[in-house]
Amino acid sequence: MTDMTAERAHHWRHPALPGLDLLRARYVTYRFGRHVHEGYAIGLIESGVEEFEHADDVWRAGPGMIGVVNPEVVHTGQAGTPEGWSYRVLYPTPDLMAGIAAELGARPGTPFFPTPVIDDPQATALLRIAHQAGEQGDALAASSLMREGLAVLLRHARNVPDQNDNRAVPAAVRLARDILHADLLTPPTLEELAETAGTGPFRLVRAFRAAYGLPPHAYLNQVRVREARRLLDEGLRPAEVAARTGFADQAHLTRHFKRSVGVPPGAYRQARMR
């Protein structure tokens, strides 16, 4: 008998397309914290219901549906029913998606999905088979079907012109962001950050959240997780990664890493080393 309460997750690199990672998981009580991805997150729901916060609203995706989150959009993820949910997730980079869109004749720009829950049986079927082929190591089938499935999914997107997102961000917020990126190990206090940026602490938090979807401390943890992934990809061990990215210890890294990526750093590194 299958244990319906068991949780499992496997995150790995696609064997044929360098711009794409894969996740296969079943979650019941596990909850993703508020986080962002550099690329797209495309989830194919196989059973149960996933519920997630996205753009100040709550969305639900059930079996056969696709949850799509655009790059750098803050979102969460949790079970929408007591039995949890299982899904297959694809994480294509913006460059990969833009390249496929260009091949299809789209105008220059970056694909943007205006709706985070999509019901498209054709796209779902193609991407599920491609995901399965990637899991089995069939590079030719995975790469071919993946592109075909993403091309079908892109029918639900529109291309938006590439812009400098910093143009609408206040100078104080841009400076604070640059400071956080520059020093992951010994970041300033909120008061020090606000003083350097030339504003008040409360005003900075409010403006920072409006610009990037997260307050400074939560944004810093996302930057740290992103750098941790890069170091784990290079083969560094989690304890060393924690020390080099500003986390207090490996347990601290693991907590934040799993809340964003869905698997602990050790399992992530092990899958990368295969």
C-alpha positions as CSV (number, residue, x, y, z in Angstrom):
1,M,0.0,0.0,0.0
2,T,1.3,3.5,-0.9
3,D,1.9,5.8,2.0
4,M,-0.3,8.8,1.1
5,T,1.4,11.0,3.7
6,A,4.9,10.4,2.4
7,E,6.8,13.4,1.0
8,R,9.5,13.1,-1.6
9,A,11.4,15.4,-3.9
10,H,14.1,15.2,-6.5
11,H,15.7,18.2,-8.2
12,W,18.1,17.7,-11.1
13,R,19.6,19.2,-14.2
14,H,18.0,18.4,-17.6
15,P,20.3,16.1,-19.5
16,A,20.0,17.8,-22.9
17,L,19.1,21.4,-22.4
18,P,21.6,23.4,-20.3
19,G,19.0,26.1,-19.6
20,L,16.5,23.9,-17.8
21,D,16.2,22.2,-14.4
22,L,13.6,19.7,-13.4
23,L,11.8,18.8,-10.1
24,R,9.6,15.9,-9.3
25,A,7.9,16.0,-5.9
26,R,5.1,15.1,-3.7
27,Y,4.3,17.4,-0.7
28,V,1.7,17.1,2.0
29,T,2.5,19.3,4.9
30,Y,5.5,21.0,3.4
31,R,5.1,24.7,2.5
32,F,7.3,26.9,0.2
33,G,8.1,30.2,1.8
34,R,7.9,33.5,-0.2
35,H,10.6,33.2,-2.8
36,V,11.6,34.0,-6.4
37,H,13.3,32.2,-9.3
38,E,15.7,33.6,-11.8
39,G,13.8,31.8,-14.5
40,Y,10.3,30.5,-15.0
41,A,8.6,27.8,-12.8
42,I,6.2,25.6,-14.8
43,G,4.4,23.0,-12.6
44,L,2.4,20.1,-14.1
45,I,0.0,19.0,-11.4
46,E,-0.4,15.2,-11.4
47,S,-2.6,14.7,-8.3
48,G,-4.1,16.8,-5.5
49,V,-4.2,20.6,-5.5
50,E,-1.4,23.1,-5.2
51,E,-2.3,26.5,-3.7
52,F,0.0,29.4,-4.0
53,E,0.1,33.1,-3.4
54,H,1.0,35.1,-6.5
55,A,0.7,38.9,-7.1
56,D,-1.4,39.5,-4.0
57,D,-3.9,36.8,-4.8
58,V,-4.3,33.1,-4.1
59,W,-4.4,30.6,-6.9
60,R,-5.2,26.8,-7.0
61,A,-4.2,24.3,-9.6
62,G,-5.5,20.8,-9.8
63,P,-4.7,17.6,-11.8
64,G,-3.9,18.3,-15.4
65,M,-3.5,22.0,-14.9
66,I,-0.3,24.0,-15.2
67,G,1.0,26.6,-12.7
68,V,3.3,29.2,-14.3
69,V,5.3,31.8,-12.4
70,N,7.3,34.4,-14.3
71,P,10.9,35.2,-13.5
72,E,11.6,37.2,-10.3
73,V,7.9,37.1,-9.2
74,V,7.4,36.4,-5.5
75,H,5.2,33.4,-4.7
76,T,4.6,30.6,-2.3
77,G,3.4,27.0,-2.6
78,Q,1.4,24.7,-0.3
79,A,-1.2,21.9,-0.4
80,G,-4.7,23.0,-1.3
81,T,-6.2,19.8,0.0
82,P,-5.4,17.6,3.1
83,E,-3.8,14.9,0.8
84,G,-1.3,17.3,-0.6
85,W,-0.2,17.4,-4.2
86,S,2.3,15.9,-6.6
87,Y,3.8,17.6,-9.6
88,R,6.5,17.8,-12.2
89,V,8.2,21.2,-12.5
90,L,10.3,22.6,-15.3
91,Y,12.6,25.7,-14.6
92,P,13.5,27.1,-18.1
93,T,15.7,30.2,-18.1
94,P,14.5,33.5,-19.7
95,D,17.0,33.0,-22.5
96,L,15.7,29.6,-23.4
97,M,12.0,30.8,-23.4
98,A,12.9,33.9,-25.4
99,G,14.8,31.8,-27.9
100,I,11.9,29.4,-28.5
101,A,9.5,32.4,-28.8
102,A,11.8,34.0,-31.4
103,E,11.8,30.8,-33.4
104,L,8.1,31.0,-33.4
105,G,8.2,34.5,-34.8
106,A,7.4,36.4,-31.7
107,R,8.5,40.0,-31.5
108,P,11.7,40.8,-29.6
109,G,11.3,40.7,-25.9
110,T,10.7,38.4,-22.9
111,P,7.7,36.0,-22.8
112,F,5.2,36.9,-20.0
113,F,2.4,34.8,-18.8
114,P,-0.5,37.0,-17.6
115,T,-2.3,34.1,-15.9
116,P,-0.5,31.8,-13.4
117,V,-2.9,28.8,-13.8
118,I,-3.3,27.4,-17.4
119,D,-5.6,24.6,-18.6
120,D,-4.0,23.3,-21.8
121,P,-4.2,19.5,-22.2
122,Q,-1.9,19.5,-25.2
123,A,0.9,21.5,-23.5
124,T,0.5,19.4,-20.3
125,A,0.8,16.1,-22.2
126,L,3.8,17.1,-24.2
127,L,5.7,18.6,-21.2
128,R,4.8,15.6,-19.0
129,I,6.3,13.1,-21.5
130,A,9.3,15.3,-22.0
131,H,9.8,15.5,-18.2
132,Q,9.6,11.7,-18.0
133,A,12.1,11.3,-20.8
134,G,14.4,13.7,-19.0
135,E,14.1,11.6,-15.8
136,Q,14.9,8.4,-17.8
137,G,17.9,10.0,-19.5
138,D,16.5,10.0,-23.1
139,A,18.2,13.2,-24.2
140,L,16.8,13.3,-27.8
141,A,13.2,12.7,-26.8
142,A,13.5,15.1,-23.8
143,S,14.9,18.0,-25.8
144,S,12.6,17.5,-28.8
145,L,9.4,17.2,-26.8
146,M,10.4,19.9,-24.3
147,R,10.7,22.5,-27.0
148,E,7.5,21.3,-28.6
149,G,5.7,21.5,-25.3
150,L,7.1,24.9,-24.4
151,A,6.1,26.2,-27.8
152,V,2.5,25.2,-27.2
153,L,2.6,26.7,-23.7
154,L,3.9,30.0,-25.2
155,R,0.5,30.4,-26.9
156,H,-0.7,31.7,-23.5
157,A,2.1,34.2,-23.2
158,R,2.8,37.6,-24.7
159,N,6.2,39.0,-25.4
160,V,7.0,42.2,-23.6
161,P,9.8,44.5,-24.6
162,D,13.0,44.1,-22.6
163,Q,13.3,47.1,-20.2
164,N,15.6,48.3,-17.6
165,D,13.6,47.5,-14.5
166,N,15.6,49.8,-12.4
167,R,14.2,52.9,-14.1
168,A,11.1,52.9,-11.9
169,V,12.9,51.9,-8.7
170,P,13.9,54.8,-6.3
171,A,17.6,55.5,-6.1
172,A,17.7,54.7,-2.4
173,V,16.2,51.3,-3.0
174,R,18.6,50.5,-5.8
175,L,21.5,51.5,-3.6
176,A,20.3,49.3,-0.7
177,R,19.9,46.4,-3.1
178,D,23.5,46.8,-4.4
179,I,24.8,46.9,-0.8
180,L,23.0,43.6,0.0
181,H,24.5,42.0,-3.1
182,A,28.0,43.2,-2.4
183,D,28.3,41.7,1.1
184,L,26.5,38.4,1.9
185,L,28.7,37.7,4.9
186,T,28.4,40.9,7.0
187,P,25.4,42.8,5.8
188,P,24.5,46.1,7.6
189,T,21.6,46.4,10.0
190,L,18.4,47.9,8.7
191,E,19.3,51.2,10.4
192,E,22.8,51.3,8.8
193,L,21.4,50.3,5.4
194,A,18.8,53.1,5.5
195,E,21.3,55.7,6.6
196,T,23.7,54.8,3.8
197,A,20.8,54.9,1.3
198,G,19.8,58.3,2.6
199,T,16.3,57.4,3.9
200,G,14.5,56.1,7.1
201,P,14.3,52.4,8.0
202,F,10.5,52.2,7.8
203,R,10.4,54.1,4.5
204,L,13.1,51.8,3.1
205,V,11.4,48.6,4.0
206,R,8.1,49.8,2.5
207,A,9.8,51.0,-0.7
208,F,12.0,47.9,-1.0
209,R,9.0,45.6,-0.7
210,A,7.1,47.6,-3.3
211,A,10.0,47.3,-5.7
212,Y,11.2,43.7,-5.2
213,G,8.2,42.0,-3.4
214,L,10.2,41.2,-0.3
215,P,11.7,43.2,2.7
216,P,15.5,43.6,2.7
217,H,16.2,40.7,5.1
218,A,14.1,38.3,3.1
219,Y,15.5,39.5,-0.2
220,L,19.1,39.0,1.2
221,N,18.2,35.3,2.0
222,Q,17.1,34.8,-1.6
223,V,20.4,36.2,-2.9
224,R,22.2,33.9,-0.5
225,V,20.2,30.8,-1.7
226,R,20.9,31.8,-5.3
227,E,24.7,32.0,-4.6
228,A,24.5,28.7,-2.6
229,R,23.0,27.0,-5.6
230,R,25.9,28.2,-7.7
231,L,28.5,26.9,-5.2
232,L,26.7,23.6,-4.9
233,D,26.7,23.2,-8.7
234,E,30.5,23.6,-8.5
235,G,30.6,20.7,-6.0
236,L,31.2,22.5,-2.7
237,R,29.8,20.8,0.4
238,P,26.8,22.3,2.2
239,A,28.8,23.2,5.3
240,E,31.3,25.2,3.2
241,V,28.6,26.8,1.2
242,A,26.8,27.9,4.3
243,A,30.0,29.6,5.5
244,R,30.6,31.3,2.2
245,T,27.1,32.6,1.8
246,G,26.5,34.2,5.2
247,F,24.2,31.6,6.8
248,A,24.9,30.9,10.4
249,D,25.5,27.2,9.9
250,Q,24.5,24.3,7.6
251,A,21.1,23.9,9.4
252,H,20.4,27.6,8.7
253,L,21.3,27.1,5.0
254,T,19.1,24.0,4.8
255,R,16.1,25.7,6.2
256,H,16.1,28.6,3.8
257,F,17.3,26.5,0.8
258,K,14.5,24.0,1.1
259,R,11.9,26.7,1.5
260,S,12.9,28.1,-1.9
261,V,14.2,25.1,-3.9
262,G,12.1,22.3,-2.4
263,V,14.9,20.0,-1.5
264,P,17.8,20.2,1.0
265,P,21.2,21.4,-0.2
266,G,22.8,18.0,0.3
267,A,20.3,16.2,-2.0
268,Y,20.5,19.0,-4.5
269,R,24.3,18.7,-4.7
270,Q,24.1,14.9,-4.9
271,A,21.8,15.1,-7.9
272,R,24.2,17.6,-9.6
273,M,27.2,15.4,-9.1
274,R,25.7,12.4,-11.1
